[in-house]
Amino acid sequence: MQNSVCKTFPLAIALLLALCGAAVAGDNANVVISLDGEHAAAGAGEQVQVPLSAAGMVGVKQFEVTLTVLPEDAFDLAATTFTPAFGFSPGVELLGDGQVKSGGATLGEAVDGDGALGVFTLTMSSSFSRDSPAEIVVSSVSLGASSLDRDVLGVAGLFIVNWAVPPPNMMPTSSLALNPAYSSIGTGAAVDGSPGEIEFSVNFTDDGAPAKGQTIAWDITNTGSRSVYLLGVGEVPSGVYVCLRNVTDADGNSVVQFDAEGNLKAAATSVDVRARTTAVNPTGDTIDLAVDFNATWAVPDPDKLMFVSQVSLNNDDKALNEVVAGPGTEIPVVLSAGGLVGVKQIAVTLEVSPADAFDLTATTFTGSDAFSLSAPAVEVSGNQVRGGAVVIDADVAVDGDSDIGTFTLVTAENFTDETEAEIVINSVSLGPSADMRDYLDVELLSRSMYLNRPDPVLVAAEPLVGNALVSGADTGAIDDDSPGEIAYSVNFTNLWGKPGEGQLILWDVYNRSAEWVSVLGIGTIPPHGSAFVRNTTDADGNSSIKVDAEVVSFLSIAASTATENAAGKALDLAIDFSAAWAAAKPLAALPLANSLSQNYPNPFNPETTIPYALSSDAVVSLTIYNIAGQVVRKLVDGEALAAGQYQAVWDGRSENGASVASGMYFYLLHAGDYVAKRKMVLLR
């Protein structure tokens, strides 16, 4: 039967062509061929129908269509049939190399406008399975009024059998539920490796591969009785809900970290966390993905508590622990303890720095109402002084909260109001007897008194006023050292007079001009609009931003931070800057909408160009896939690009540099929320 079909086809089609009239060649050069469907599922011996349509036909009476199948052994090509939509068909001709050809003709009226051409019915081979992919390519179409008037169209229609691309997915990469211990007091807001710090993380994949730049929303609800800290961001008080948004890194990961501050008598606290995102699956449907986490910070075992929960210096009153002093000033240091259990005696050691700031030999120690019998004298050793006391009535122990004694230190004669000094609790031991004492953990003793400590300072690096030429077109949103970029920087000095790392700086940028300007790496600011940029100071105490404009523009910029001095007084520090751009250049026209254009040439060999356009700044990925949905090449991998026109070139090679086989391939563009897909054919 196969040989019969092959031999009779040329004679039959010749007869059909001779019967058709003649017209003018070229009338159908712009006809568009399309498939009424793109994919189907099939197994061994099952049939697949491939319907074809044409748009813009002019006087068409006959046509021919050639299909190419890949792989060839996936089909029983001898069983292929073709049913024309008009006229009659001579049958199907097998051309070899996985190609089949058929056509149709009419002796009646010619066909104009849009309409169907016909339906190929192909049969899968007996060895084919639903787990295997295959493709059917429309290699060529010729149509017209006669054999003398036929336009040959180069087309790249693709029909896929058993095409499957993995949908986007988000999976947890940390435990879903955690039960950590408490942190030390005062460490909750910073990542410092202290006890109680936890991490929740997810991994986002698209088309089966890690996806960079996907926005993850973290819904955080403090369900406990104490504050929880979102590390690197700030406090989440009890009962409060917040939402943090970040984007996945190059490996598709998004992470949040938490900590809860507590002491040995604090109650437990907890937090509920949900990671969520919205994505588009291969069929174009929007899907919502979410992962739920929770954590509960534990309460310490009361049986492990012995004689005290914590010790304070001057009741931890910042105003009392921040002193302005001169030479010969007496400095009272009152010590208190909370959570005493059966205590009858105490010993305390203070350490001063620098040692020569004090006359330590003049130091005295007196007990309290509860511990009224002081030790005979204060012991001095280097930069340390030691004193102690016991209860008067040996049968009565002290429980609960109580003052335990007062040191009085005297500054040296060479001390001035510009000399900085510190007094810190070095050690405390206490208990019912000399044989049964607690030597308190250093975490309970991090109490200090400071003398003459300066306030924090925020200073500006030059310039306060920046003047620049404009950048070249399309460079404004990217830090590329182009003309016109102006950098502004501030430096934060902490209470110790040293660079303050991790201080939150708020940059308020107001665009006073009628043109768009950019904060580099962040985004654009519309005319007369504002942008607020938050970042933190680096290890040297520096925070900076860089701005750029493509035309004449003027900005007002303020850098500010909220802090407090050593005595607890709130301080608002701020510095004002300005920027102006001189001679203007024409602003390049921006696309009105995101778009992905057809590659050219197509089909191609050895390389092709893929044009695309961005109407606004976006994180962009442009990826090549084979018909099995596997990633072949990443031309653009999660890059932050400014609005404008772009082109990407594919040289027909895979990610590892190997040449890929002939066939149909997809290219998929992600630009923010915009997703578009097109097809192309590589013919080697």
C-alpha positions as CSV (number, residue, x, y, z in Angstrom):
1,M,0.0,0.0,0.0
2,Q,2.8,2.4,0.8
3,N,4.5,1.9,-2.6
4,S,1.2,2.4,-4.3
5,V,0.6,5.7,-2.5
6,C,4.1,6.9,-3.4
7,K,3.8,6.1,-7.1
8,T,0.3,7.4,-7.7
9,F,0.7,10.7,-5.9
10,P,2.7,12.6,-8.5
11,L,0.4,11.6,-11.3
12,A,-2.7,12.5,-9.4
13,I,-1.5,15.9,-8.2
14,A,-0.3,16.7,-11.8
15,L,-3.9,16.0,-13.0
16,L,-5.3,18.2,-10.3
17,L,-2.9,21.0,-11.2
18,A,-3.7,20.8,-14.9
19,L,-7.4,21.1,-14.2
20,C,-7.0,24.3,-12.1
21,G,-7.0,27.7,-13.8
22,A,-4.1,30.2,-13.9
23,A,-3.8,33.5,-12.0
24,V,-1.1,35.9,-10.9
25,A,1.7,34.5,-8.7
26,G,2.4,36.2,-5.4
27,D,-1.2,36.8,-4.4
28,N,-0.8,34.4,-1.5
29,A,2.7,35.3,-0.4
30,N,1.3,36.8,2.8
31,V,-1.0,33.9,3.8
32,V,-0.6,32.9,7.4
33,I,-0.8,29.2,8.2
34,S,-1.8,28.1,11.7
35,L,-2.6,24.9,13.6
36,D,-6.0,24.6,15.3
37,G,-4.4,23.2,18.4
38,E,-0.8,22.7,19.7
39,H,-0.6,19.5,21.6
40,A,-2.3,16.2,22.4
41,A,-1.7,13.1,24.5
42,A,-1.3,9.7,22.8
43,G,0.0,6.2,23.3
44,A,1.0,3.2,21.2
45,G,-1.2,2.9,18.1
46,E,-3.3,5.9,18.9
47,Q,-4.2,8.5,16.3
48,V,-3.4,12.2,16.5
49,Q,-5.2,14.8,14.3
50,V,-3.4,17.9,13.1
51,P,-5.8,20.4,11.6
52,L,-4.5,23.3,9.5
53,S,-6.0,26.7,8.6
54,A,-5.0,29.5,6.4
55,A,-5.7,33.2,6.7
56,G,-5.7,35.7,3.8
57,M,-6.1,33.3,0.8
58,V,-6.7,34.8,-2.6
59,G,-8.2,32.7,-5.4
60,V,-6.8,29.4,-4.0
61,K,-7.8,26.2,-5.8
62,Q,-5.1,23.8,-4.9
63,F,-2.5,23.4,-2.1
64,E,0.3,21.1,-0.8
65,V,1.4,20.6,2.8
66,T,4.6,18.8,4.0
67,L,4.9,17.6,7.6
68,T,8.1,16.5,9.4
69,V,7.9,14.3,12.4
70,L,10.5,13.9,15.2
71,P,11.5,11.2,16.1
72,E,10.5,9.3,12.9
73,D,10.1,6.0,14.7
74,A,7.5,7.5,17.0
75,F,5.0,7.3,14.1
76,D,3.6,4.7,11.7
77,L,3.8,7.1,8.7
78,A,2.4,4.6,6.2
79,A,-1.0,4.9,8.0
80,T,-1.1,8.7,7.6
81,T,-4.3,10.1,6.0
82,F,-5.3,13.6,4.9
83,T,-8.9,14.9,4.7
84,P,-9.0,18.2,2.8
85,A,-11.4,21.0,3.9
86,F,-12.4,21.7,0.2
87,G,-12.1,19.8,-3.0
88,F,-10.4,16.4,-3.0
89,S,-7.0,14.9,-2.2
90,P,-4.8,12.5,-4.1
91,G,-3.6,10.8,-0.9
92,V,-0.4,11.0,1.1
93,E,3.1,10.7,-0.2
94,L,6.0,9.4,2.0
95,L,9.1,11.5,1.3
96,G,11.5,9.8,3.7
97,D,13.5,11.4,6.5
98,G,10.3,11.5,8.6
99,Q,8.3,13.6,6.0
100,V,4.8,13.2,4.6
101,K,3.1,15.3,1.9
102,S,-0.5,15.7,0.8
103,G,-2.7,18.4,-0.6
104,G,-6.0,19.1,-2.2
105,A,-7.7,20.8,-5.2
106,T,-11.1,22.0,-6.3
107,L,-12.6,22.2,-9.8
108,G,-15.2,24.6,-8.4
109,E,-15.0,28.1,-7.1
110,A,-11.7,29.4,-5.7
111,V,-11.3,29.9,-2.0
112,D,-10.8,33.4,-0.6
113,G,-10.2,34.8,2.9
114,D,-9.7,32.7,6.0
115,G,-10.6,29.0,6.2
116,A,-9.5,25.5,6.9
117,L,-7.1,23.5,4.6
118,G,-7.7,20.1,6.1
119,V,-6.8,17.6,8.7
120,F,-3.8,15.2,8.8
121,T,-4.4,12.0,10.9
122,L,-1.2,10.4,12.1
123,T,-0.9,7.1,13.9
124,M,1.7,6.5,16.7
125,S,3.9,3.5,16.4
126,S,3.4,0.4,18.4
127,S,6.6,1.1,20.5
128,F,5.5,4.6,21.4
129,S,4.2,5.4,24.9
130,R,2.5,8.2,26.7
131,D,5.7,8.8,28.7
132,S,7.5,9.8,25.4
133,P,7.4,13.2,23.7
134,A,7.2,13.7,19.9
135,E,6.6,16.6,17.6
136,I,5.0,17.3,14.3
137,V,6.4,20.2,12.3
138,V,4.7,21.9,9.4
139,S,7.7,22.2,7.1
140,S,6.2,23.9,4.1
141,V,3.0,24.9,2.5
142,S,2.4,25.9,-1.1
143,L,-1.0,27.2,-2.4
144,G,-2.5,29.2,-5.2
145,A,-4.8,29.0,-8.3
146,S,-2.7,26.6,-10.4
147,S,0.7,25.0,-10.7
148,L,1.9,28.3,-12.4
149,D,0.5,30.4,-9.6
150,R,1.6,28.9,-6.3
151,D,3.2,30.7,-3.5
152,V,5.6,28.6,-1.3
153,L,5.4,29.6,2.3
154,G,8.1,28.9,4.8
155,V,6.3,28.1,8.1
156,A,7.2,26.7,11.5
157,G,4.0,25.3,12.9
158,L,4.5,22.9,15.7
159,F,2.2,20.2,17.2
160,I,3.5,18.4,20.3
161,V,2.5,14.9,21.4
162,N,2.8,14.4,25.2
163,W,4.4,17.7,26.0
164,A,4.9,18.3,29.8
165,V,6.6,21.2,31.4
166,P,6.8,21.1,35.2
167,P,4.6,23.8,36.8
168,P,6.1,26.3,39.2
169,N,6.6,25.0,42.7
170,M,7.6,26.2,46.2
171,M,9.0,23.8,48.8
172,P,10.2,24.3,52.3
173,T,14.0,23.9,52.8
174,S,13.9,24.3,56.6
175,S,11.8,22.6,59.4
176,L,8.2,23.6,59.4
177,A,8.0,23.7,63.2
178,L,10.8,24.7,65.6
179,N,11.1,24.9,69.4
180,P,14.2,27.0,70.2
181,A,15.6,28.3,73.5
182,Y,15.5,32.0,74.5
183,S,18.1,34.4,73.3
184,S,20.2,36.5,75.7
185,I,18.7,39.8,76.5
186,G,19.5,42.6,74.1
187,T,20.5,40.4,71.1
188,G,17.1,39.8,69.5
189,A,17.3,42.3,66.6
190,A,20.7,41.3,65.3
191,V,22.0,38.1,63.7
192,D,24.7,37.2,66.2
193,G,24.5,33.5,66.6
194,S,23.0,33.7,70.1
195,P,20.7,31.0,71.4
196,G,17.1,31.1,70.1
197,E,17.8,32.3,66.6
198,I,15.9,30.4,64.0
199,E,15.5,30.4,60.2
200,F,12.7,29.5,57.9
201,S,13.3,29.1,54.1
202,V,11.7,28.0,50.9
203,N,12.9,27.2,47.4
204,F,11.0,28.2,44.3
205,T,11.4,26.4,41.0
206,D,9.9,27.2,37.6
207,D,10.0,24.8,34.6
208,G,11.8,22.4,37.0
209,A,14.7,24.7,37.7
210,P,15.5,27.2,40.5
211,A,14.1,30.6,39.7
212,K,15.8,33.8,40.7
213,G,13.9,37.0,41.4
214,Q,10.5,35.5,42.3
215,T,8.8,37.7,44.9
216,I,8.0,35.8,48.2
217,A,5.6,37.3,50.7
218,W,6.2,36.3,54.3
219,D,3.1,36.7,56.5
220,I,4.3,36.9,60.1
221,T,1.9,36.8,63.1
222,N,3.3,37.0,66.7
223,T,0.9,34.6,68.5
224,G,2.8,34.7,71.8
225,S,3.1,37.0,74.9
226,R,6.5,38.6,74.2
227,S,8.1,40.4,71.3
228,V,9.7,38.4,68.4
229,Y,12.4,40.0,66.3
230,L,12.6,39.7,62.5
231,L,16.4,39.7,62.3
232,G,17.8,42.5,60.3
233,V,14.4,44.2,60.1
234,G,12.9,44.9,63.5
235,E,10.5,44.1,66.3
236,V,7.2,42.2,66.0
237,P,5.3,42.9,69.2
238,S,2.9,40.4,70.7
239,G,-0.3,40.0,68.7
240,V,1.0,42.0,65.7
241,Y,0.9,40.9,62.0
242,V,3.5,42.1,59.5
243,C,4.3,41.1,55.9
244,L,7.9,41.0,54.6
245,R,8.5,40.7,50.9
246,N,11.8,39.6,49.4
247,V,13.0,37.9,46.2
248,T,14.6,34.5,45.6
249,D,18.3,34.4,45.1
250,A,20.2,32.7,42.2
251,D,19.4,29.3,43.7
252,G,15.7,30.0,44.1
253,N,15.9,30.5,47.8
254,S,14.1,32.9,50.1
255,V,14.9,33.1,53.8
256,V,13.6,34.8,57.0
257,Q,15.2,34.7,60.4
258,F,13.7,35.3,63.9
259,D,14.8,35.6,67.5
260,A,13.0,36.1,70.8
261,E,14.6,37.9,73.8
262,G,14.1,36.5,77.2
263,N,15.6,35.8,80.6
264,L,15.3,32.8,82.8
265,K,11.9,33.8,84.2
266,A,10.3,35.0,81.0
267,A,7.2,33.4,79.6
268,A,7.2,31.5,76.3
269,T,6.3,33.2,73.0
270,S,5.5,31.9,69.5
271,V,5.1,33.0,65.9
272,D,3.1,31.7,62.9
273,V,4.7,32.3,59.5
274,R,3.4,31.7,55.9
275,A,5.5,32.0,52.8
276,R,3.4,32.6,49.7
277,T,3.8,33.6,46.0
278,T,1.8,33.7,42.8
279,A,3.1,32.2,39.6
280,V,2.0,31.2,36.1
281,N,2.0,27.6,35.0
282,P,2.9,26.3,31.5
283,T,-0.8,26.5,30.3
284,G,-0.9,30.2,31.3
285,D,-3.1,29.8,34.5
286,T,-2.3,31.8,37.6
287,I,-1.5,29.5,40.6
288,D,-1.1,30.4,44.3
289,L,1.6,28.6,46.3
290,A,2.1,28.7,50.1
291,V,4.0,27.0,52.9
292,D,3.2,27.3,56.6
293,F,5.7,27.4,59.5
294,N,5.6,28.0,63.2
295,A,8.0,28.4,66.2
296,T,7.6,28.4,70.0
297,W,10.4,29.6,72.2
298,A,10.7,27.5,75.3
299,V,10.6,28.3,79.0
300,P,13.7,27.2,81.0
301,D,13.3,24.5,83.6
302,P,12.6,26.2,87.0
303,D,14.5,23.4,88.8
304,K,17.7,24.7,87.3
305,L,17.3,28.1,88.9
306,M,19.2,28.4,92.2
307,F,19.7,31.7,93.9
308,V,19.2,34.6,91.5
309,S,17.7,35.3,88.0
310,Q,19.6,38.5,87.2
311,V,21.7,41.4,88.6
312,S,21.2,45.0,87.7
313,L,23.4,48.1,88.1
314,N,21.5,51.3,89.3
315,N,18.3,49.4,88.4
316,D,19.3,49.4,84.8
317,D,18.3,53.1,84.6
318,K,20.0,54.5,81.6
319,A,19.9,58.0,83.0
320,L,21.7,56.9,86.2
321,N,24.2,54.8,84.3
322,E,25.3,57.6,82.0
323,V,27.2,60.1,84.0
324,V,29.0,63.4,83.2
325,A,32.0,63.7,85.6
326,G,35.1,65.6,86.3
327,P,38.2,65.1,88.5
328,G,37.5,63.8,92.1
329,T,33.8,63.0,91.4
330,E,32.2,60.3,93.6
331,I,30.3,57.8,91.5
332,P,27.7,55.7,93.4
333,V,27.1,52.3,91.9
334,V,24.0,50.6,93.3
335,L,23.6,46.8,92.7
336,S,20.3,45.0,92.8
337,A,19.3,41.4,92.3
338,G,16.0,39.8,91.2
339,G,14.8,36.3,92.0
340,L,16.9,35.7,95.1
341,V,16.3,32.3,96.7
342,G,17.6,31.7,100.2
343,V,20.6,34.1,99.8
344,K,22.6,35.0,103.0
345,Q,25.9,36.3,101.5
346,I,27.1,38.0,98.4
347,A,30.4,39.0,96.8
348,V,30.7,41.4,93.9
349,T,33.7,42.5,91.7
350,L,33.6,45.6,89.5
351,E,36.0,46.3,86.6
352,V,36.9,49.8,85.4
353,S,38.4,51.0,82.1
354,P,40.8,52.7,81.9
355,A,42.3,51.9,85.3
356,D,44.0,55.3,85.6
357,A,40.6,57.1,85.3
358,F,39.8,56.2,89.0
359,D,41.5,56.4,92.3
360,L,40.5,52.8,93.2
361,T,42.1,52.9,96.6
362,A,39.4,55.4,97.6
363,T,36.6,52.9,96.7
364,T,34.1,52.0,99.4
365,F,31.3,49.3,99.6
366,T,28.3,49.4,101.8
367,G,25.6,46.8,102.2
368,S,21.9,47.3,102.0
369,D,18.9,46.9,104.3
370,A,18.9,43.2,103.6
371,F,22.7,42.7,103.6
372,S,23.7,45.1,106.3
373,L,27.0,43.5,107.4
374,S,29.6,44.5,104.9
375,A,33.0,42.9,104.5
376,P,35.8,44.7,106.4
377,A,37.4,46.4,103.3
378,V,37.4,46.7,99.6
379,E,40.0,44.6,97.8
380,V,41.8,46.3,94.8
381,S,43.5,44.2,92.2
382,G,44.7,45.9,88.9
383,N,41.6,47.6,87.4
384,Q,39.2,45.6,89.6
385,V,37.6,46.2,93.1
386,R,35.9,43.6,95.2
387,G,33.4,44.0,98.0
388,G,30.7,41.9,99.8
389,A,28.2,41.6,102.6
390,V,26.2,39.1,104.6
391,V,22.8,39.2,106.4
392,I,22.9,40.1,110.1
393,D,20.5,37.4,111.3
394,A,22.1,34.1,110.3
395,D,18.7,32.4,110.5
396,V,17.0,34.7,108.0
397,A,17.7,34.4,104.2
398,V,16.8,36.9,101.5
399,D,14.2,36.0,98.9
400,G,12.8,37.9,95.9
401,D,14.1,41.2,94.7
402,S,16.5,43.3,96.8
403,D,19.4,45.8,96.7
404,I,22.6,44.0,97.6
405,G,25.0,46.9,98.1
406,T,26.6,50.1,96.8
407,F,30.1,50.7,95.6
408,T,31.3,54.3,95.6
409,L,34.2,55.0,93.2
410,V,36.2,58.2,92.9
411,T,37.5,59.6,89.6
412,A,41.2,60.5,89.5
413,E,42.6,64.0,89.8
414,N,43.7,64.0,86.1
415,F,40.1,63.0,85.0
416,T,38.3,65.6,82.9
417,D,34.7,65.9,81.5
418,E,36.1,64.8,78.1
419,T,37.6,61.6,79.5
420,E,35.5,58.5,78.7
421,A,35.4,55.7,81.2
422,E,33.4,52.5,81.9
423,I,32.4,50.6,85.0
424,V,31.2,47.0,84.5
425,I,30.1,44.2,86.8
426,N,32.8,41.6,86.4
427,S,31.5,38.8,88.7
428,V,28.8,38.1,91.3
429,S,28.7,35.1,93.7
430,L,25.9,34.6,96.2
431,G,24.1,31.9,98.1
432,P,23.1,30.6,101.5
433,S,26.7,29.8,102.5
434,A,30.3,29.9,101.4
435,D,30.0,26.2,100.3
436,M,26.8,26.8,98.3
437,R,27.0,29.7,96.0
438,D,26.1,30.6,92.4
439,Y,28.7,32.3,90.3
440,L,26.5,34.1,87.9
441,D,26.7,33.6,84.1
442,V,28.2,36.5,82.2
443,E,25.0,36.9,80.3
444,L,23.3,38.0,83.5
445,L,26.1,40.5,84.3
446,S,26.3,42.6,81.1
447,R,25.6,45.8,83.0
448,S,27.7,48.9,82.6
449,M,28.0,52.5,83.8
450,Y,29.6,55.0,81.4
451,L,31.2,58.3,82.1
452,N,31.3,61.1,79.5
453,R,30.2,59.0,76.6
454,P,29.5,61.1,73.5
455,D,26.2,61.1,71.5
456,P,25.9,59.1,68.3
457,V,26.8,61.2,65.2
458,L,25.7,61.2,61.6
459,V,28.0,63.0,59.2
460,A,28.0,63.5,55.4
461,A,30.6,62.6,52.9
462,E,31.0,65.1,50.1
463,P,29.2,66.4,48.1
464,L,26.2,68.0,49.8
465,V,25.3,69.5,46.5
466,G,25.9,67.4,43.4
467,N,25.9,68.8,39.8
468,A,26.3,66.5,36.8
469,L,25.8,66.1,33.1
470,V,23.0,63.8,32.1
471,S,23.6,60.1,31.4
472,G,23.3,58.5,28.0
473,A,19.9,57.3,27.1
474,D,18.7,54.1,28.8
475,T,21.4,54.1,31.4
476,G,19.6,55.9,34.2
477,A,18.4,52.9,36.2
478,I,21.7,50.9,36.1
479,D,24.8,51.6,38.1
480,D,27.3,51.6,35.1
481,D,29.5,54.6,35.9
482,S,28.0,56.5,33.0
483,P,28.1,60.3,33.0
484,G,25.6,61.9,35.3
485,E,25.7,59.5,38.2
486,I,26.0,61.1,41.6
487,A,26.7,59.2,44.8
488,Y,25.8,60.4,48.3
489,S,27.1,58.9,51.5
490,V,26.7,59.3,55.3
491,N,28.7,57.8,58.1
492,F,27.2,56.8,61.5
493,T,29.3,56.9,64.6
494,N,27.9,55.0,67.6
495,L,28.0,55.6,71.4
496,W,31.6,54.4,71.5
497,G,32.8,56.9,69.0
498,K,33.4,54.1,66.5
499,P,31.8,53.2,63.2
500,G,28.2,51.9,63.8
501,E,27.4,48.9,61.7
502,G,23.8,47.9,61.0
503,Q,22.2,51.3,61.7
504,L,19.0,51.8,59.7
505,I,19.3,54.9,57.4
506,L,16.3,56.3,55.6
507,W,16.9,58.1,52.4
508,D,14.1,60.4,51.3
509,V,14.5,61.4,47.7
510,Y,12.1,64.0,46.2
511,N,12.1,64.7,42.5
512,R,11.4,68.4,42.0
513,S,11.7,68.3,38.2
514,A,9.2,67.5,35.4
515,E,11.3,64.5,34.3
516,W,11.9,61.0,35.5
517,V,15.0,60.2,37.6
518,S,16.4,57.0,39.1
519,V,17.8,55.7,42.3
520,L,20.2,53.3,40.9
521,G,19.5,49.6,41.6
522,I,16.1,50.6,43.2
523,G,13.9,52.2,40.6
524,T,12.6,55.3,38.9
525,I,10.9,58.4,40.5
526,P,8.2,60.1,38.6
527,P,8.0,63.9,38.2
528,H,7.3,65.6,41.6
529,G,7.3,62.2,43.2
530,S,9.1,60.8,46.2
531,A,10.9,57.6,47.0
532,F,12.0,56.2,50.4
533,V,15.1,54.0,50.3
534,R,16.1,52.1,53.5
535,N,19.4,50.4,54.0
536,T,21.8,49.8,56.8
537,T,25.3,51.0,57.5
538,D,28.2,48.7,56.6
539,A,31.1,47.6,58.9
540,D,32.6,51.1,58.5
541,G,29.4,52.8,59.4
542,N,28.7,54.0,55.9
543,S,25.4,54.1,54.0
544,S,25.1,55.4,50.4
545,I,22.8,55.8,47.4
546,K,23.5,56.8,43.8
547,V,21.1,58.8,41.6
548,D,21.0,59.5,37.9
549,A,18.9,61.4,35.4
550,E,18.8,61.4,31.6
551,V,17.5,65.0,31.2
552,V,17.7,68.2,33.2
553,S,16.4,67.4,36.7
554,F,16.7,68.5,40.3
555,L,16.4,66.4,43.5
556,S,16.2,67.1,47.2
557,I,17.6,64.2,49.3
558,A,17.6,63.7,53.0
559,A,19.4,61.0,54.9
560,S,18.1,60.4,58.5
561,T,18.2,57.9,61.3
562,A,16.5,57.5,64.7
563,T,18.6,56.5,67.6
564,E,19.2,57.5,71.2
565,N,22.0,58.7,73.4
566,A,23.5,56.7,76.2
567,A,21.1,58.1,78.7
568,G,18.1,56.9,76.6
569,K,17.2,60.3,75.1
570,A,15.7,59.9,71.6
571,L,17.8,61.5,68.8
572,D,16.8,62.2,65.3
573,L,19.8,62.7,63.1
574,A,19.5,64.0,59.5
575,I,21.5,65.5,56.7
576,D,20.2,67.3,53.6
577,F,21.6,66.9,50.1
578,S,20.6,68.0,46.6
579,A,21.4,67.1,43.0
580,A,21.1,68.9,39.7
581,W,21.7,67.7,36.2
582,A,22.8,70.1,33.4
583,A,22.6,69.9,29.6
584,A,19.8,67.5,28.5
585,K,19.8,64.8,25.8
586,P,16.7,63.5,24.2
587,L,15.0,60.8,26.2
588,A,14.8,57.6,24.2
589,A,11.2,56.5,23.5
590,L,10.2,53.6,25.8
591,P,8.0,50.7,24.8
592,L,4.3,51.1,25.7
593,A,4.0,47.5,26.7
594,N,6.1,44.4,27.4
595,S,6.5,42.2,24.3
596,L,8.3,39.1,23.0
597,S,8.8,39.1,19.2
598,Q,9.3,36.2,16.8
599,N,12.9,35.2,16.3
600,Y,14.7,35.8,13.0
601,P,15.6,34.1,10.9
602,N,13.2,31.2,11.5
603,P,13.9,28.4,10.7
604,F,17.5,29.2,11.4
605,N,21.1,27.8,11.2
606,P,23.4,28.4,12.9
607,E,22.1,31.3,15.0
608,T,19.0,33.4,15.5
609,T,18.0,36.7,17.2
610,I,15.2,37.1,19.7
611,P,13.9,40.6,20.2
612,Y,11.9,41.7,23.3
613,A,10.8,45.0,24.8
614,L,10.2,46.1,28.4
615,S,7.8,49.0,29.2
616,S,9.2,49.3,32.8
617,D,12.2,48.1,34.9
618,A,11.9,44.4,35.6
619,V,13.8,41.3,36.6
620,V,14.1,39.3,33.3
621,S,14.6,35.6,32.4
622,L,14.8,34.4,28.8
623,T,15.0,30.6,28.6
624,I,15.2,28.1,25.7
625,Y,13.3,24.7,26.1
626,N,13.1,21.6,24.0
627,I,9.8,19.8,23.3
628,A,10.2,17.7,26.5
629,G,10.1,20.9,28.6
630,Q,13.8,20.6,29.5
631,V,15.9,23.7,29.9
632,V,18.4,23.9,26.9
633,R,19.9,27.4,27.4
634,K,19.4,30.4,29.7
635,L,20.0,33.5,27.6
636,V,19.0,35.9,30.4
637,D,19.0,34.6,33.9
638,G,17.2,36.8,36.4
639,E,18.8,40.1,35.4
640,A,17.4,43.4,36.6
641,L,16.9,45.4,33.3
642,A,15.7,48.9,32.6
643,A,12.8,49.7,30.3
644,G,13.8,49.6,26.7
645,Q,14.3,47.4,23.6
646,Y,16.5,44.3,23.8
647,Q,17.8,41.5,21.6
648,A,19.2,38.1,22.6
649,V,21.1,35.8,20.2
650,W,21.0,32.0,20.4
651,D,23.8,30.1,18.6
652,G,22.0,26.7,18.7
653,R,24.1,25.5,21.6
654,S,23.1,24.1,25.0
655,E,24.1,25.5,28.4
656,N,27.3,23.4,28.3
657,G,28.3,24.6,24.8
658,A,27.2,21.5,22.9
659,S,25.4,21.9,19.5
660,V,21.7,20.8,19.8
661,A,19.8,18.7,17.3
662,S,17.4,20.0,14.6
663,G,13.9,20.4,15.8
664,M,11.3,22.7,17.4
665,Y,12.3,24.7,20.4
666,F,10.5,27.1,22.7
667,Y,11.7,30.4,24.2
668,L,10.0,31.7,27.3
669,L,10.2,35.3,28.6
670,H,9.6,36.3,32.3
671,A,9.6,40.0,32.9
672,G,8.1,40.7,36.3
673,D,4.5,39.4,36.1
674,Y,4.7,39.3,32.3
675,V,5.1,35.8,30.7
676,A,5.2,35.1,26.9
677,K,6.2,32.1,24.9
678,R,7.1,31.5,21.2
679,K,8.4,28.7,19.0
680,M,11.3,28.4,16.6
681,V,12.8,25.7,14.4
682,L,16.5,24.8,14.1
683,L,17.3,23.1,10.8
684,R,20.9,21.9,10.5
